[in-house]
Amino acid sequence: MELFYRIVSLLGGLAMFLYGMRIMGDGLKSSSGGAMKAALAKITNKPFMGFLLGMLVTCMIQSSTATIVLSVGLVGAGFITFRQSIGIVLGANVGTAITAQIIRLMDVQADAGSLLYFFKSDNLAPMALIIGIILIMFVKGHGSDAVGTVCMGFGILFVGLMNMSAAVSQFGDSLSHLLVSFEGNYALGFLSGVVVTGVIQSSSAVVGILQSVASSVGVTFCAVFSVIIGVNIGDCITTYLVCRIGAKPEQIRTCLVHIIYNVIAAVLIFLVIGITRATGILNDDIWYLTMNSGGVANVHGLFRLVPALLLLPFAGVFAKIAEKIVPDKREDDEDAALKESLSKLDERLVTNPALALNETSIVIGNMCEVAHHNYTAAIQQLFDYDLKREERIRSREELLDTMADACNQYIVAISPHIILDAHKRESSFHLQALVVFERIGDLAVNIIDYIGVMHDADEHFSEKGQQELAIAMDAVNEILQLTADAYSTGDVALAKKVEPLEEVIDELIEELQDRHVQRMIEGKCAVFNGIQFQNMLLNLERVSDQCSDLAVHLLGANDPAILGKEHQYIHELHHSDDPGYHKVFDEYKEKYIDQLPA
């Protein structure tokens, strides 16, 4: 029974280690997502630049798997090409070794008066936890939550390591015998590294366990080198399986390059060790050298760094192999570009809100274009009825609904990973935008329905009625264009022009309704036509209202004084003496209402 509790203690320490790594990485990604995006946007076609970037990002987020999954998502999103991702993949393999170098702080030996005493794990862990909780609970400054999360993750990671080391020390004899068995059976050591890494899904965690064993009972080079090589393979297989699901060809190639590289690197390491051992270069002093945590970290780092530098010049060869294995798929659908944009909503990016929300913005921008296109096509239907155009509008409306559902689900998936208030505001604004564009698409379909009813009945509006509708439709088209431009650019000045135009459209619609009722009273317009005319005016007004809603939310996203008080802001604006508002209102009033035929 005592053995059971020791195992539970070891696994509990491992759980804390994994959780600490995860939340530390989450904090780093939240605080540096914009910087990573900017760096990736500047990447060149030189593999070495990608190598340095992949190494840096992995050092920051403490996970090669996360970096490669992120790269796969960026390839799918169009940020980088498949060939540009190869350098990042190789760099990520090296960057993950930094975790082992951090863990070696467990071996720090110093007196209380020494500066190094600060870096002892049993001192560093509680201090990191204290700083983290203070930043999260009591500091309200910009980015304090993200920094606090990093500190908490760092502290939990080391508490987990110390717990693992304490549990491992109680297995001293058993672990020594187990590791000795690997000295003469390198295949067994290699397979154990592959399998354990595949189960735990973290190479850093497995190397951390080896370091805990090294700190407690000591390990020899010949007992662990094959295990470390197996860890590298297990790590890339796990990443490949995660990235492979639902991926596009170029994304699958990125995953494939990762596994091709690691297999070749493993073969090279085994060959070099075998040759140097046979020739005596790798003598018994090194072969049977007992290593501590730092020694394991160094071996792991060398096994990651040296093959990467040797194989980096052959990045193009890896690319050609992957392209041979995974060829491109043909896409003949006329809406391929829009469907392609949906693939940008990559599940691998949801843990990085900065990047994921940016991709969401791009897709919603495409929704805006579809909604605006459908509206302008609906206007054409009034003056040049075409059944094929109507079918096209309906098919694009279905696509618009699909895009709205996909964006909504994607934002929900991002939400648990959002830490920064700015990202919360951005996600809320995107939700508002996708609803607006989806509803505008619905309203365009309503308009063609009324036009279709008129066409089927072989009825037409009077010449004056058509002139009035044309003016109203032009005004709504302008507010749609204003809203689309304001959304795509984030231009507050454009957003401020939407509300005065919306008020002009309200007055314009009211005037047209009054005129049409008068024509019906005078018998100049049939009741059937009058109903369709009123329905169309109502839907035009609703399109204008949707634009107003989005514009005021854009203003709120940029001004804390408006955020959450959008309706109050609109009410006060309408009753204010704001000269800018009234100037724009008068300009649009002259452009549309004053141009109505007598």
BAKETI-351669 format. One record per residue (C-alpha): residue number from 1; x, y, z. Coordinates in pm, whole numbers, plus 50000, padded with zeros to 5 digits. Example, Ala and Ser with C-alpha at 12.3 -4.5 7.8 and 13.67 -1.06 7.14 Angstrom:
BEGIN
1, 51230, 49550, 50780
2, 51367, 49894, 50714
***
This chain:
BEGIN
1, 50000, 50000, 50000
2, 50294, 50228, 50070
3, 50409, 50180, 49710
4, 50068, 50293, 49586
5, 50087, 50620, 49778
6, 50439, 50683, 49653
7, 50318, 50639, 49296
8, 50025, 50873, 49367
9, 50272, 51129, 49505
10, 50487, 51100, 49192
11, 50187, 51135, 48959
12, 50055, 51427, 49164
13, 50387, 51603, 49123
14, 50375, 51532, 48750
15, 50022, 51674, 48732
16, 50137, 51995, 48901
17, 50436, 52015, 48669
18, 50217, 51980, 48358
19, 49959, 52228, 48486
20, 50231, 52476, 48578
21, 50378, 52450, 48229
22, 50037, 52500, 48075
23, 49930, 52811, 48266
24, 50279, 52964, 48239
25, 50260, 52916, 47862
26, 49905, 53057, 47854
27, 50018, 53368, 48037
28, 50315, 53418, 47808
29, 50101, 53370, 47497
30, 49838, 53615, 47619
31, 50094, 53884, 47694
32, 50302, 53831, 47381
33, 50046, 53724, 47119
34, 50068, 54053, 46933
35, 50447, 54047, 46936
36, 50452, 53690, 46802
37, 50210, 53784, 46526
38, 50425, 54083, 46427
39, 50737, 53867, 46425
40, 50572, 53600, 46212
41, 50446, 53863, 45969
42, 50805, 53972, 45904
43, 50948, 53624, 45857
44, 51151, 53578, 45541
45, 51198, 53274, 45320
46, 51533, 53206, 45488
47, 51500, 52892, 45702
48, 51756, 53023, 45952
49, 51533, 53322, 46037
50, 51241, 53086, 46091
51, 51470, 52864, 46300
52, 51559, 53152, 46532
53, 51196, 53258, 46557
54, 51075, 52904, 46635
55, 51343, 52870, 46902
56, 51255, 53207, 47058
57, 50880, 53147, 47064
58, 50925, 52799, 47215
59, 51154, 52941, 47484
60, 50878, 53190, 47563
61, 50582, 52954, 47576
62, 50773, 52651, 47710
63, 50632, 52399, 47464
64, 50755, 52282, 47125
65, 50419, 52114, 47066
66, 50238, 52444, 47123
67, 50473, 52627, 46885
68, 50433, 52370, 46610
69, 50055, 52352, 46656
70, 50052, 52733, 46640
71, 50265, 52723, 46323
72, 50026, 52473, 46165
73, 49739, 52708, 46245
74, 49927, 53004, 46096
75, 49999, 52809, 45779
76, 49627, 52734, 45749
77, 49545, 53099, 45820
78, 49781, 53221, 45548
79, 50018, 53409, 45783
80, 50312, 53200, 45667
81, 50373, 52945, 45392
82, 50446, 52577, 45442
83, 50812, 52627, 45347
84, 50849, 52916, 45590
85, 50718, 52693, 45868
86, 51002, 52440, 45828
87, 51259, 52663, 45997
88, 51012, 52730, 46280
89, 50963, 52355, 46331
90, 51337, 52293, 46361
91, 51377, 52591, 46593
92, 51092, 52470, 46812
93, 51274, 52141, 46863
94, 51571, 52331, 47004
95, 51372, 52587, 47204
96, 51198, 52320, 47409
97, 51534, 52233, 47570
98, 51513, 52558, 47769
99, 51265, 52395, 48006
100, 51525, 52139, 48108
101, 51775, 52419, 48169
102, 51524, 52591, 48398
103, 51465, 52266, 48586
104, 51836, 52232, 48659
105, 51788, 52507, 48917
106, 51693, 52216, 49141
107, 52065, 52136, 49165
108, 52165, 52480, 49287
109, 52369, 52448, 49608
110, 52440, 52770, 49799
111, 52452, 52919, 50148
112, 52184, 53157, 50266
113, 52419, 53453, 50222
114, 52488, 53377, 49856
115, 52303, 53531, 49562
116, 52255, 53183, 49417
117, 52051, 53092, 49726
118, 51768, 53296, 49573
119, 51760, 53057, 49275
120, 51717, 52738, 49477
121, 51391, 52578, 49368
122, 51252, 52556, 49723
123, 51299, 52934, 49753
124, 51211, 53037, 49399
125, 50881, 52845, 49385
126, 50704, 53006, 49684
127, 50832, 53353, 49589
128, 50696, 53310, 49235
129, 50360, 53196, 49374
130, 50340, 53492, 49614
131, 50425, 53743, 49340
132, 50177, 53577, 49105
133, 49881, 53583, 49342
134, 49951, 53946, 49438
135, 49953, 54050, 49072
136, 49634, 53860, 48994
137, 49430, 53957, 49302
138, 49553, 54298, 49407
139, 49714, 54472, 49108
140, 49484, 54614, 48843
141, 49746, 54752, 48605
142, 49766, 54667, 48235
143, 49891, 54313, 48180
144, 49916, 54229, 48551
145, 49692, 53923, 48510
146, 49914, 53781, 48235
147, 50237, 53838, 48432
148, 50074, 53698, 48746
149, 49966, 53389, 48553
150, 50323, 53335, 48432
151, 50456, 53362, 48788
152, 50190, 53123, 48922
153, 50268, 52872, 48648
154, 50640, 52899, 48721
155, 50583, 52839, 49092
156, 50343, 52547, 49041
157, 50590, 52391, 48795
158, 50867, 52388, 49056
159, 50640, 52268, 49337
160, 50546, 51977, 49110
161, 50914, 51907, 49039
162, 51003, 51908, 49407
163, 50713, 51673, 49476
164, 50833, 51440, 49198
165, 51190, 51448, 49332
166, 51071, 51365, 49681
167, 50866, 51073, 49550
168, 51145, 50953, 49321
169, 51399, 50950, 49606
170, 51187, 50684, 49779
171, 51221, 50458, 49474
172, 51601, 50479, 49478
173, 51696, 50111, 49436
174, 51412, 50026, 49198
175, 51489, 50317, 48967
176, 51859, 50242, 48972
177, 51792, 49882, 48860
178, 51549, 50003, 48593
179, 51796, 50250, 48446
180, 52079, 49996, 48457
181, 51865, 49767, 48240
182, 51871, 50038, 47968
183, 52253, 50035, 47963
184, 52262, 49718, 47759
185, 51925, 49745, 47586
186, 51907, 50075, 47399
187, 51602, 49969, 47198
188, 51410, 49927, 47524
189, 51525, 50268, 47643
190, 51429, 50426, 47312
191, 51082, 50267, 47311
192, 51020, 50366, 47672
193, 51097, 50728, 47580
194, 50860, 50713, 47282
195, 50574, 50548, 47471
196, 50593, 50755, 47791
197, 50614, 51081, 47594
198, 50322, 50970, 47379
199, 50113, 50903, 47689
200, 50208, 51218, 47882
201, 50217, 51430, 47562
202, 50504, 51645, 47684
203, 50873, 51588, 47615
204, 50961, 51848, 47879
205, 50769, 51651, 48142
206, 50949, 51325, 48061
207, 51289, 51495, 48064
208, 51180, 51659, 48390
209, 51116, 51313, 48538
210, 51464, 51203, 48426
211, 51608, 51513, 48589
212, 51422, 51437, 48911
213, 51570, 51087, 48906
214, 51915, 51231, 48833
215, 51888, 51473, 49125
216, 51774, 51199, 49363
217, 51964, 50879, 49273
218, 52188, 50978, 48980
219, 52184, 50842, 48623
220, 52456, 50739, 48380
221, 52489, 50867, 48024
222, 52463, 50519, 47871
223, 52139, 50455, 48063
224, 51951, 50765, 47952
225, 52078, 50874, 47609
226, 51848, 50633, 47421
227, 51555, 50736, 47640
228, 51613, 51102, 47550
229, 51622, 51016, 47177
230, 51295, 50825, 47221
231, 51147, 51129, 47396
232, 51218, 51340, 47086
233, 51037, 51091, 46861
234, 50743, 51049, 47097
235, 50703, 51426, 47110
236, 50684, 51468, 46731
237, 50444, 51176, 46683
238, 50205, 51323, 46940
239, 50224, 51662, 46769
240, 50160, 51505, 46429
241, 49848, 51325, 46548
242, 49711, 51646, 46708
243, 49782, 51862, 46401
244, 49669, 51604, 46145
245, 49299, 51614, 46238
246, 49095, 51824, 45994
247, 49403, 51991, 45846
248, 49463, 52115, 45493
249, 49743, 51968, 45277
250, 49996, 52241, 45357
251, 49925, 52202, 45730
252, 49971, 51824, 45711
253, 50304, 51883, 45536
254, 50422, 52100, 45826
255, 50338, 51819, 46069
256, 50505, 51567, 45841
257, 50828, 51768, 45821
258, 50842, 51760, 46201
259, 50832, 51382, 46212
260, 51070, 51339, 45912
261, 51325, 51568, 46074
262, 51310, 51398, 46414
263, 51343, 51049, 46267
264, 51649, 51154, 46064
265, 51794, 51334, 46367
266, 51745, 51022, 46583
267, 51919, 50802, 46324
268, 52210, 51049, 46304
269, 52253, 51057, 46682
270, 52249, 50677, 46710
271, 52504, 50651, 46424
272, 52735, 50911, 46575
273, 52718, 50752, 46922
274, 52771, 50406, 46776
275, 53072, 50514, 46567
276, 53236, 50721, 46841
277, 53183, 50442, 47094
278, 53333, 50180, 46858
279, 53635, 50398, 46780
280, 53697, 50485, 47143
281, 53628, 50857, 47106
282, 53337, 50810, 47344
283, 53536, 50646, 47625
284, 53421, 50475, 47943
285, 53467, 50789, 48149
286, 53191, 50959, 47950
287, 52988, 50643, 47881
288, 52944, 50559, 48249
289, 52948, 50920, 48372
290, 52694, 50978, 48649
291, 52491, 51288, 48568
292, 52282, 51520, 48780
293, 51983, 51726, 48660
294, 52211, 51971, 48478
295, 52388, 51687, 48295
296, 52058, 51548, 48166
297, 51959, 51901, 48055
298, 52286, 51939, 47866
299, 52255, 51604, 47686
300, 51896, 51685, 47594
301, 52003, 52027, 47466
302, 52287, 51886, 47255
303, 52061, 51619, 47105
304, 51820, 51897, 47004
305, 52066, 52165, 46889
306, 52335, 51979, 46691
307, 52104, 51784, 46453
308, 51896, 52097, 46393
309, 52200, 52299, 46286
310, 52329, 52014, 46067
311, 51993, 51950, 45897
312, 51876, 52312, 45861
313, 52046, 52353, 45518
314, 51835, 52060, 45393
315, 51501, 52231, 45472
316, 51420, 52238, 45100
317, 51470, 51861, 45076
318, 51229, 51807, 45367
319, 50977, 52028, 45187
320, 50999, 51828, 44864
321, 50957, 51498, 45049
322, 50649, 51628, 45230
323, 50502, 51769, 44908
324, 50549, 51432, 44738
325, 50376, 51248, 45020
326, 50091, 51501, 45057
327, 49993, 51656, 44720
328, 49758, 51951, 44679
329, 49381, 51905, 44650
330, 49183, 52069, 44372
331, 48901, 52306, 44466
332, 48662, 52406, 44187
333, 48382, 52553, 44396
334, 48301, 52913, 44295
335, 48289, 53008, 44663
336, 48629, 52853, 44730
337, 48776, 53179, 44858
338, 48502, 53223, 45116
339, 48516, 52861, 45224
340, 48891, 52895, 45246
341, 48845, 53183, 45489
342, 48654, 52950, 45722
343, 48962, 52730, 45745
344, 49138, 53026, 45905
345, 48930, 52958, 46215
346, 49183, 52695, 46318
347, 49119, 52522, 46651
348, 49494, 52514, 46707
349, 49493, 52894, 46751
350, 49221, 52922, 47017
351, 49477, 52909, 47300
352, 49631, 53228, 47159
353, 49348, 53485, 47171
354, 49545, 53760, 46994
355, 49596, 53551, 46682
356, 49260, 53371, 46696
357, 49062, 53695, 46728
358, 49256, 53844, 46438
359, 49153, 53548, 46220
360, 48794, 53587, 46339
361, 48805, 53952, 46233
362, 48918, 53851, 45882
363, 48632, 53603, 45840
364, 48375, 53852, 45973
365, 48519, 54104, 45727
366, 48440, 53852, 45454
367, 48088, 53822, 45597
368, 48057, 54198, 45564
369, 48151, 54177, 45196
370, 47900, 53898, 45133
371, 47619, 54086, 45311
372, 47694, 54407, 45120
373, 47716, 54219, 44790
374, 47378, 54054, 44854
375, 47223, 54392, 44933
376, 47349, 54553, 44612
377, 47235, 54247, 44414
378, 46891, 54280, 44574
379, 46872, 54643, 44455
380, 46953, 54527, 44102
381, 46662, 54284, 44120
382, 46416, 54573, 44151
383, 46524, 54730, 43822
384, 46651, 54421, 43636
385, 46488, 54102, 43760
386, 46704, 53790, 43709
387, 46615, 53448, 43852
388, 46980, 53335, 43848
389, 47077, 53642, 44050
390, 46808, 53556, 44303
391, 46938, 53199, 44333
392, 47290, 53335, 44377
393, 47176, 53569, 44655
394, 47007, 53280, 44837
395, 47309, 53050, 44806
396, 47539, 53323, 44940
397, 47296, 53383, 45225
398, 47330, 53016, 45323
399, 47708, 53058, 45315
400, 47672, 53371, 45527
401, 47476, 53174, 45787
402, 47746, 52905, 45786
403, 48016, 53169, 45840
404, 47820, 53328, 46124
405, 47775, 52993, 46300
406, 48143, 52906, 46255
407, 48260, 53244, 46390
408, 48021, 53224, 46684
409, 48144, 52876, 46781
410, 48507, 52984, 46734
411, 48468, 53286, 46963
412, 48306, 53059, 47225
413, 48608, 52825, 47195
414, 48848, 53119, 47240
415, 48666, 53261, 47545
416, 48812, 53026, 47814
417, 49164, 53128, 47707
418, 49106, 53503, 47721
419, 49286, 53680, 48006
420, 49330, 54041, 47891
421, 49037, 54285, 47909
422, 49124, 54414, 47561
423, 49066, 54066, 47419
424, 48734, 54039, 47605
425, 48617, 54366, 47448
426, 48738, 54254, 47107
427, 48555, 53919, 47125
428, 48234, 54094, 47236
429, 48262, 54337, 46944
430, 48315, 54050, 46697
431, 48003, 53876, 46827
432, 47805, 54195, 46769
433, 47951, 54234, 46418
434, 47875, 53880, 46302
435, 47513, 53915, 46420
436, 47480, 54245, 46231
437, 47614, 54110, 45902
438, 47410, 53791, 45927
439, 47092, 53996, 45984
440, 47173, 54228, 45694
441, 47199, 53917, 45476
442, 46856, 53806, 45598
443, 46710, 54150, 45521
444, 46850, 54139, 45166
445, 46671, 53809, 45116
446, 46349, 53966, 45250
447, 46382, 54241, 44989
448, 46419, 53996, 44700
449, 46120, 53801, 44835
450, 45900, 54113, 44803
451, 46043, 54184, 44458
452, 45973, 53822, 44361
453, 45611, 53853, 44475
454, 45576, 54163, 44257
455, 45737, 53988, 43960
456, 45518, 53677, 43991
457, 45208, 53895, 44003
458, 45337, 54099, 43707
459, 45296, 54416, 43912
460, 45523, 54724, 43910
461, 45570, 55032, 44123
462, 45486, 55368, 43971
463, 45772, 55566, 43818
464, 45772, 55805, 44116
465, 45763, 55514, 44359
466, 46065, 55360, 44191
467, 46251, 55692, 44201
468, 46183, 55725, 44573
469, 46291, 55366, 44641
470, 46611, 55423, 44443
471, 46702, 55721, 44665
472, 46631, 55523, 44982
473, 46834, 55228, 44855
474, 47127, 55455, 44767
475, 47122, 55603, 45117
476, 47120, 55257, 45274
477, 47398, 55146, 45039
478, 47610, 55440, 45158
479, 47554, 55361, 45527
480, 47645, 55000, 45456
481, 47966, 55107, 45284
482, 48049, 55343, 45571
483, 47993, 55067, 45824
484, 48198, 54816, 45628
485, 48490, 55061, 45596
486, 48471, 55155, 45964
487, 48472, 54787, 46065
488, 48761, 54687, 45839
489, 48981, 54984, 45936
490, 48863, 55050, 46292
491, 48826, 55416, 46188
492, 48636, 55600, 46462
493, 48581, 55907, 46241
494, 48396, 55694, 45986
495, 48194, 55526, 46261
496, 48080, 55868, 46387
497, 47930, 55948, 46044
498, 47701, 55643, 46058
499, 47457, 55770, 46322
500, 47369, 56103, 46155
501, 47316, 55918, 45826
502, 47098, 55663, 46006
503, 46881, 55947, 46141
504, 46851, 56092, 45790
505, 46743, 55750, 45661
506, 46480, 55726, 45939
507, 46336, 56062, 45832
508, 46360, 55963, 45465
509, 46170, 55637, 45523
510, 45903, 55819, 45724
511, 45861, 56074, 45444
512, 45835, 55801, 45179
513, 45577, 55610, 45382
514, 45363, 55923, 45414
515, 45391, 55992, 45042
516, 45296, 55637, 44952
517, 44994, 55633, 45182
518, 44878, 55956, 45014
519, 44915, 55796, 44669
520, 44707, 55498, 44785
521, 44439, 55733, 44920
522, 44432, 55915, 44588
523, 44404, 55585, 44402
524, 44738, 55629, 44227
525, 44876, 55307, 44372
526, 44714, 54966, 44419
527, 44684, 54825, 44772
528, 44884, 54513, 44673
529, 45175, 54723, 44549
530, 45148, 54954, 44848
531, 45196, 54664, 45093
532, 45513, 54547, 44913
533, 45643, 54905, 44902
534, 45592, 54946, 45276
535, 45756, 54610, 45345
536, 46062, 54706, 45143
537, 46093, 55041, 45322
538, 46069, 54863, 45657
539, 46355, 54629, 45565
540, 46570, 54914, 45435
541, 46523, 55092, 45768
542, 46624, 54776, 45954
543, 46945, 54748, 45750
544, 47022, 55107, 45853
545, 46948, 55024, 46219
546, 47191, 54731, 46209
547, 47464, 54960, 46076
548, 47395, 55205, 46357
549, 47423, 54928, 46618
550, 47761, 54813, 46487
551, 47900, 55166, 46456
552, 47811, 55261, 46813
553, 47966, 54935, 46940
554, 48281, 55019, 46747
555, 48285, 55357, 46921
556, 48235, 55181, 47255
557, 48523, 54944, 47185
558, 48749, 55248, 47146
559, 48604, 55469, 47421
560, 48549, 55339, 47778
561, 48303, 55626, 47838
562, 48068, 55479, 47575
563, 48131, 55108, 47641
564, 47827, 54950, 47803
565, 47628, 55274, 47766
566, 47572, 55267, 47391
567, 47196, 55339, 47405
568, 47248, 55627, 47646
569, 47518, 55767, 47417
570, 47282, 55758, 47115
571, 46999, 55919, 47312
572, 47222, 56201, 47436
573, 47374, 56250, 47090
574, 47031, 56300, 46932
575, 46944, 56565, 47190
576, 47281, 56737, 47194
577, 47415, 57046, 47021
578, 47716, 56855, 46889
579, 47823, 57066, 46585
580, 48002, 56772, 46417
581, 47691, 56554, 46437
582, 47457, 56824, 46304
583, 47697, 56918, 46023
584, 47707, 56560, 45892
585, 47331, 56523, 45942
586, 47262, 56836, 45735
587, 47496, 56717, 45457
588, 47316, 56382, 45425
589, 46975, 56545, 45456
590, 47057, 56768, 45161
591, 47196, 56473, 44966
592, 46894, 56247, 45005
593, 46577, 56401, 45150
594, 46611, 56731, 44964
595, 46657, 56541, 44636
596, 46318, 56365, 44654
597, 46098, 56435, 44351
598, 45817, 56679, 44414
***
